[in-house]
């Protein structure tokens, strides 16, 4: 009766008591109502699935392959499972523990016998069931469970960040690859043109109608273009190898889709409001869950100042004859409670509590800094997307003018109004401008990738955060 009353009182204490330590509250964050580059909008491009943002069929297939095979993502998923079970282990401390014990002893005055004259040799046997439950009056176990659950969610946010990194990383590397293809095409065109120019100058020099200087200039231009071809081929192989690692396959060729100029821009969807970053960006979710865990550790450390209260009981049977162990009359049981608290710890309890407070201060500062960094990254991506439109328009204008200047120089040369050096000079201005235009076309695509990544899009198609396992019987 007394044991049952004690158990009831303990249950009331646990149900009505509050865990010691501070409850988590999100810090006041410097998030403006809207990004300065855009009006306030509820929708966001990050709400779109990645296959609607990156619509090239080849690229979509490569992203799917990376999500299926990438080793970093597999490791991140395994880490989530590890954290999930660790959180379940910690939560298990909230429930009573039941153990069994079987003992067999032989010797003088064994543990079930009092000393007897003659101190003969005896045998003793016991079969016991032990139960123990720490009553979480101060919330130590609840705070520890809160911390491990937050750490599990932080590991899940890391997995989501790997998904986002893969989606954006494959897209970025693939766009860079097809831009290198375009540069290689321009370089090979320049080699063919400079080869024809050099052949012309060499014939004129051998025919005595041109100086050696013209031939040397033509040869130098040809050599520079040829060297550029080799350099671009090396860069293309390196980029293919980089993509192969992301795809989880050995280094090798990467399939292409539409050429650079044919890549369309995604739909012009607004970016949303800054506050959405806190709920969408995996790195910010991870930083906040780390802060939640650190905050819970303060309460866990604070609870160590108070006694741990537990209920214990055992029941079983003892006998000095193994075959009589389970017979009536050999049973025994006991039930009771215990309180264990610190008396002198030489500062360990206090220092643990203060260390938890310092860790929380650090996590809070890192979280707030991550938010500021995220706002800057979105602003940079928005500005890049906006300004690159003007850059591309001006470079297209420059390329058109230089192409016309090449045509004009060739016409003048054919008409005998100028030397072929004017054509060569025009070509030497045209090809760098075409390179710059291709790079700007790539940068426009990369600006969309950066915007999508910085807004936290692309991981929603991954599995949701896992639930904790239900308690299992041993």
LUMGUGU-467826 format. One line per 4 residues: their letters; for each residue y, z, x of C-alpha. Coordinates in Angstrom, 1 decimal. Layout:
BEGIN
a) Y,Z,X; ...
% end
This chain:
BEGIN
xxxx) 0.0,0.0,0.0; 2.4,1.0,2.8; 1.5,-2.2,4.7; 2.1,-4.4,1.7
xxxx) 5.5,-2.6,1.0; 6.5,-3.2,4.7; 5.6,-6.9,4.4; 7.7,-7.2,1.2
xxxx) 10.7,-5.6,2.9; 10.3,-8.0,5.9; 10.2,-11.0,3.6; 13.4,-9.8,1.8
xxxx) 15.1,-9.3,5.2; 14.2,-12.8,6.3; 15.2,-14.5,3.1; 18.5,-12.7,2.7
xxxx) 19.5,-12.3,6.3; 21.8,-14.7,8.2; 20.9,-15.9,11.6; 23.2,-14.5,14.2
xxxx) 25.5,-16.9,16.2; 28.0,-19.5,15.2; 27.1,-22.1,12.5; 27.8,-25.7,13.6
xxxx) 31.0,-27.4,12.5; 31.9,-30.8,13.7; 34.9,-30.6,16.0; 38.3,-32.1,14.9
xxxx) 38.1,-35.6,16.3; 41.0,-37.9,17.1; 39.8,-40.7,14.9; 42.7,-42.8,13.4
xxxx) 42.3,-44.1,9.8; 42.0,-47.7,11.1; 41.7,-49.6,14.4; 45.2,-50.8,15.5
xxxx) 44.0,-54.4,15.6; 42.8,-54.5,12.0; 43.7,-53.1,8.6; 41.6,-50.3,7.1
xxxx) 38.4,-51.8,5.6; 35.2,-50.3,4.4; 32.8,-53.1,5.4; 31.9,-53.9,8.9
xxxx) 30.2,-56.6,10.9; 27.9,-53.8,12.2; 26.4,-53.6,8.7; 24.9,-57.0,9.2
xxxx) 21.4,-57.3,10.6; 21.3,-58.8,14.0; 19.6,-62.0,12.9; 22.6,-62.8,10.7
xxxx) 25.0,-62.2,13.6; 23.0,-64.1,16.2; 21.7,-67.0,14.2; 20.2,-69.3,16.8
xxxx) 16.4,-69.5,16.0; 15.4,-69.3,19.7; 17.6,-66.3,20.3; 16.3,-64.5,17.2
xxxx) 12.7,-65.1,18.5; 13.6,-63.7,21.9; 15.2,-60.6,20.4; 12.1,-60.0,18.3
xxxx) 9.9,-60.4,21.3; 12.0,-57.8,23.3; 11.8,-55.3,20.4; 8.0,-55.7,20.4
xxxx) 7.3,-55.7,24.1; 10.1,-54.0,26.1; 8.8,-51.1,28.2; 11.9,-49.0,28.0
xxxx) 11.8,-49.0,24.2; 8.1,-48.0,24.3; 9.0,-45.1,26.6; 11.8,-44.1,24.3
xxxx) 9.6,-44.1,21.2; 7.0,-42.0,23.1; 9.8,-39.5,24.0; 10.7,-39.2,20.3
xxxx) 7.1,-38.3,19.5; 7.1,-35.7,22.3; 10.3,-34.1,21.0; 8.9,-34.3,17.5
xxxx) 5.9,-32.2,18.4; 7.8,-29.8,20.5; 10.1,-29.1,17.6; 7.0,-28.6,15.4
xxxx) 5.7,-26.1,18.0; 8.9,-24.1,17.9; 9.0,-24.1,14.1; 5.4,-22.8,14.1
xxxx) 6.8,-19.4,15.3; 8.2,-18.8,11.8; 4.7,-18.5,10.4; 2.1,-15.8,10.9
xxxx) -0.5,-16.3,13.7; -4.2,-15.6,13.1; -6.5,-15.4,16.1; -10.2,-14.5,16.5
xxxx) -11.8,-12.5,19.2; -15.4,-11.9,20.2; -16.3,-9.4,23.0; -19.5,-8.2,24.7
xxxx) -19.5,-5.4,27.3; -22.2,-3.7,29.3; -21.5,-0.8,31.6; -20.8,2.9,31.9
xxxx) -18.6,4.2,29.1; -17.7,0.9,27.7; -14.5,0.4,25.8; -16.0,1.5,22.5
xxxx) -17.5,4.7,23.8; -16.1,8.0,24.9; -17.3,9.4,28.2; -20.7,11.0,27.8
xxxx) -22.8,13.3,30.0; -24.9,11.4,32.4; -22.6,8.4,32.2; -25.5,6.0,31.2
xxxx) -25.3,2.3,30.9; -24.4,1.0,27.4; -23.8,-2.3,25.6; -20.9,-2.9,23.1
xxxx) -20.2,-5.9,20.9; -17.1,-6.7,18.7; -16.0,-9.5,16.4; -12.3,-9.2,15.4
xxxx) -9.7,-11.2,13.6; -6.1,-10.6,14.7; -2.9,-11.4,12.7; 0.6,-11.2,14.0
xxxx) 3.9,-12.3,12.5; 7.3,-11.8,14.1; 9.8,-11.2,11.3; 12.8,-13.3,12.1
xxxx) 15.4,-10.8,11.0; 18.1,-11.9,13.4; 17.4,-15.6,13.2; 16.2,-16.1,16.8
xxxx) 13.3,-18.3,15.8; 15.5,-20.2,13.3; 18.1,-20.9,15.8; 15.5,-22.0,18.3
xxxx) 14.0,-24.3,15.7; 17.5,-25.6,14.9; 18.0,-26.4,18.5; 14.7,-28.2,19.0
xxxx) 15.1,-30.2,15.8; 18.6,-31.3,17.1; 17.0,-32.3,20.4; 14.4,-34.3,18.6
xxxx) 17.1,-36.2,16.7; 19.0,-36.7,19.9; 15.9,-38.3,21.4; 15.6,-40.5,18.3
xxxx) 19.3,-41.5,18.8; 18.3,-42.5,22.4; 15.6,-44.7,21.0; 18.1,-46.3,18.7
xxxx) 20.4,-46.8,21.6; 17.7,-48.6,23.5; 17.2,-50.9,20.4; 20.9,-51.6,20.3
xxxx) 21.0,-52.2,24.0; 18.0,-54.6,23.8; 19.5,-56.6,20.9; 22.9,-56.9,22.6
xxxx) 21.4,-57.3,26.1; 19.1,-60.1,25.2; 21.9,-61.9,23.3; 24.4,-61.4,26.2
xxxx) 21.9,-62.6,28.9; 20.9,-65.6,26.8; 24.5,-66.7,26.2; 25.2,-66.3,29.9
xxxx) 22.1,-68.5,30.6; 23.1,-71.3,28.3; 26.6,-71.2,29.8; 25.1,-71.5,33.3
xxxx) 23.2,-74.6,31.9; 26.5,-76.1,30.9; 28.0,-75.3,34.3; 25.0,-77.0,36.0
xxxx) 25.5,-80.0,33.8; 29.2,-80.2,34.8; 28.2,-79.7,38.5; 25.7,-82.5,38.4
xxxx) 28.2,-84.8,36.8; 30.6,-84.0,39.5; 28.0,-84.7,42.2; 27.3,-88.1,40.7
xxxx) 31.0,-88.9,40.5; 31.7,-87.6,44.1; 28.7,-89.6,45.4; 30.1,-92.8,44.0
xxxx) 33.6,-91.9,45.4; 32.1,-91.2,48.8; 30.1,-94.4,48.8; 33.3,-96.3,47.9
xxxx) 35.3,-94.7,50.7; 32.6,-95.3,53.2; 32.4,-99.0,52.3; 36.1,-99.3,52.6
xxxx) 36.1,-97.5,55.9; 33.4,-99.8,57.3; 35.2,-102.8,56.0; 38.4,-101.7,57.7
xxxx) 40.5,-101.3,54.6; 40.6,-97.4,54.5; 40.9,-94.7,57.1; 38.1,-92.3,58.2
xxxx) 40.2,-89.5,56.5; 39.5,-90.9,53.0; 35.7,-91.0,53.8; 35.7,-87.4,55.2
xxxx) 37.6,-86.1,52.1; 35.1,-87.8,49.8; 32.2,-86.4,51.8; 33.6,-82.9,51.7
xxxx) 34.1,-83.1,47.9; 30.5,-84.3,47.5; 29.1,-81.5,49.7; 31.0,-78.8,47.8
xxxx) 29.7,-80.1,44.5; 26.1,-80.3,45.8; 26.3,-76.7,47.1; 27.5,-75.6,43.7
xxxx) 24.4,-77.2,42.1; 22.1,-75.2,44.3; 24.1,-72.0,43.7; 23.9,-72.5,39.9
xxxx) 20.2,-73.2,40.0; 19.7,-69.9,41.8; 21.8,-68.1,39.2; 19.8,-69.6,36.4
xxxx) 16.5,-68.5,37.8; 17.9,-65.0,38.4; 19.2,-64.9,34.8; 15.8,-66.1,33.5
xxxx) 14.1,-63.3,35.4; 16.5,-60.8,34.1; 15.7,-61.9,30.5; 12.0,-61.8,31.2
xxxx) 12.2,-58.1,32.1; 14.0,-57.4,28.8; 11.3,-59.4,27.0; 8.6,-57.4,28.6
xxxx) 7.0,-60.5,30.3; 6.5,-61.6,33.9; 9.4,-63.6,35.4; 9.4,-67.1,34.2
xxxx) 11.3,-69.8,32.3; 13.2,-68.9,29.1; 13.3,-71.3,26.2; 16.7,-72.7,25.1
xxxx) 18.1,-73.4,21.7; 21.4,-75.0,20.8; 23.7,-75.9,23.7; 26.7,-73.8,24.4
xxxx) 29.2,-75.9,22.5; 27.0,-75.9,19.4; 26.7,-72.1,19.2; 28.6,-71.1,16.1
xxxx) 30.6,-67.9,15.6; 29.3,-65.3,13.2; 31.0,-64.7,9.9; 34.4,-63.1,10.2
xxxx) 33.5,-59.7,8.8; 36.0,-56.7,9.2; 35.1,-54.0,11.6; 35.3,-51.0,9.3
xxxx) 37.0,-47.7,9.9; 36.7,-45.6,13.0; 35.1,-42.7,11.2; 32.0,-44.9,10.7
xxxx) 31.4,-44.9,14.4; 30.4,-41.2,14.3; 27.5,-42.0,11.9; 26.5,-45.4,13.3
xxxx) 26.7,-45.4,17.1; 23.5,-44.0,18.6; 25.3,-42.6,21.7; 27.7,-40.6,19.5
xxxx) 24.8,-39.4,17.4; 23.0,-38.3,20.5; 26.1,-36.5,21.8; 26.6,-34.7,18.5
xxxx) 22.9,-33.6,18.2; 23.1,-32.3,21.8; 26.2,-30.3,20.8; 24.3,-29.0,17.7
xxxx) 21.4,-27.9,19.9; 23.7,-26.2,22.4; 25.5,-24.4,19.6; 22.1,-23.1,18.1
xxxx) 21.1,-21.8,21.6; 24.1,-19.4,21.4; 22.6,-17.8,18.4; 19.1,-17.7,20.0
xxxx) 20.5,-16.0,23.1; 22.6,-13.6,20.9; 19.5,-12.6,19.0; 17.9,-11.3,22.2
xxxx) 20.3,-8.3,22.1; 18.4,-7.1,19.0; 14.8,-5.8,18.7; 12.1,-8.2,17.8
xxxx) 10.3,-6.9,14.7; 6.7,-7.8,14.1; 3.8,-7.0,11.8; 0.3,-6.9,13.1
xxxx) -3.1,-6.3,11.7; -6.7,-6.7,12.7; -10.1,-6.4,11.1; -13.6,-6.8,12.3
xxxx) -16.9,-5.1,13.2; -18.1,-3.2,16.3; -21.6,-2.2,17.3; -23.7,-1.3,20.3
xxxx) -26.4,-3.5,19.0; -25.8,-7.2,18.6; -28.1,-7.6,15.6; -26.3,-4.8,13.8
xxxx) -22.8,-6.2,14.4; -22.3,-7.6,10.9; -24.0,-4.8,9.0; -22.1,-2.5,6.7
xxxx) -20.7,0.6,8.2; -19.6,-1.0,11.5; -16.3,-2.4,10.1; -12.9,-1.4,11.2
xxxx) -9.3,-2.5,10.4; -5.7,-1.5,11.2; -2.3,-2.7,10.2; 1.2,-1.8,11.5
xxxx) 4.5,-2.8,12.7; 6.3,-2.9,16.0; 9.8,-3.3,17.4; 10.6,-4.4,20.9
xxxx) 14.1,-4.6,22.2; 16.0,-4.8,25.5; 17.1,-1.6,27.2; 18.1,-2.6,30.8
xxxx) 18.0,-6.3,31.7; 20.5,-6.1,34.5; 22.7,-8.7,32.9; 20.1,-11.3,32.1
xxxx) 20.6,-11.2,28.4; 24.4,-11.4,28.7; 24.3,-14.2,31.3; 21.9,-16.2,29.1
xxxx) 24.3,-15.9,26.2; 27.3,-16.8,28.3; 25.5,-19.8,29.8; 24.7,-21.0,26.2
xxxx) 28.4,-20.7,25.4; 29.4,-22.7,28.5; 26.7,-25.3,27.7; 28.2,-25.7,24.3
xxxx) 31.7,-26.1,25.6; 30.4,-28.8,28.0; 28.6,-30.6,25.1; 31.7,-30.5,22.9
xxxx) 33.8,-32.0,25.7; 31.3,-34.7,26.3; 31.1,-35.5,22.6; 34.8,-35.7,22.1
xxxx) 35.1,-37.9,25.3; 32.3,-40.2,24.0; 34.3,-40.7,20.8; 37.4,-41.6,22.7
xxxx) 35.4,-44.0,24.9; 33.9,-45.6,21.7; 37.3,-46.2,20.2; 38.5,-47.8,23.4
xxxx) 35.5,-50.1,23.6; 36.0,-51.3,20.1; 39.7,-51.9,20.7; 38.9,-53.8,23.9
xxxx) 36.3,-56.0,22.0; 38.6,-56.6,19.1; 41.4,-57.7,21.5; 39.1,-59.9,23.5
xxxx) 37.8,-61.6,20.3; 41.4,-62.2,19.2; 42.9,-63.4,22.5; 40.1,-65.6,23.6
xxxx) 40.8,-67.9,20.6; 44.2,-68.7,22.2; 42.7,-68.9,25.7; 40.1,-71.4,24.5
xxxx) 42.7,-73.5,22.6; 44.9,-73.8,25.7; 41.9,-74.6,28.0; 40.7,-77.3,25.6
xxxx) 44.2,-78.7,25.8; 44.2,-78.6,29.6; 40.8,-80.3,29.8; 41.9,-83.0,27.4
xxxx) 45.0,-83.6,29.5; 43.1,-83.7,32.7; 40.5,-86.1,31.3; 43.3,-88.4,30.3
xxxx) 44.8,-88.1,33.8; 41.5,-89.2,35.3; 41.4,-92.2,33.0; 45.1,-93.0,33.9
xxxx) 44.4,-92.7,37.6; 41.4,-95.0,37.3; 43.4,-97.6,35.4; 46.2,-97.5,38.0
xxxx) 43.6,-97.8,40.7; 42.0,-100.8,39.0; 45.5,-102.3,38.6; 46.3,-101.9,42.3
xxxx) 49.1,-99.4,41.5; 47.6,-96.5,43.3; 44.8,-95.5,45.7; 41.5,-94.0,44.8
xxxx) 42.7,-90.7,46.2; 44.7,-90.2,43.0; 41.4,-90.5,41.1; 39.8,-88.0,43.4
xxxx) 42.6,-85.6,43.0; 42.4,-85.8,39.3; 38.7,-85.2,39.3; 39.1,-82.2,41.5
xxxx) 41.4,-80.7,38.9; 39.2,-81.7,35.9; 35.9,-80.1,36.9; 37.3,-76.6,37.6
xxxx) 39.0,-76.8,34.2; 35.7,-77.7,32.5; 34.0,-74.8,34.2; 36.8,-72.5,32.9
xxxx) 36.4,-73.8,29.4; 32.6,-73.3,29.4; 33.2,-69.7,30.7; 35.7,-69.1,27.9
xxxx) 33.2,-70.4,25.3; 30.7,-68.0,26.7; 33.2,-65.1,26.7; 33.9,-65.7,23.0
xxxx) 30.2,-65.3,22.2; 30.0,-62.2,24.5; 33.0,-60.7,22.7; 31.1,-60.9,19.5
xxxx) 28.1,-59.2,21.2; 30.4,-56.5,22.6; 32.0,-55.9,19.2; 28.7,-55.7,17.5
xxxx) 27.4,-53.3,20.2; 30.4,-51.1,20.3; 30.4,-50.7,16.5; 26.8,-49.5,16.6
xxxx) 25.2,-52.4,14.8; 21.7,-53.7,15.3; 19.4,-50.7,15.2; 19.2,-50.1,11.5
xxxx) 16.1,-52.2,11.3; 14.3,-49.7,13.5; 12.2,-46.9,11.9; 14.1,-44.0,10.5
xxxx) 14.2,-40.6,12.2; 10.8,-38.9,12.1; 10.1,-35.8,10.1; 8.6,-32.8,11.6
xxxx) 4.8,-32.5,11.3; 3.5,-30.1,8.7; 1.8,-26.9,10.1; -1.8,-27.4,10.9
xx) -4.7,-25.0,10.9; -6.0,-24.3,14.5
% end
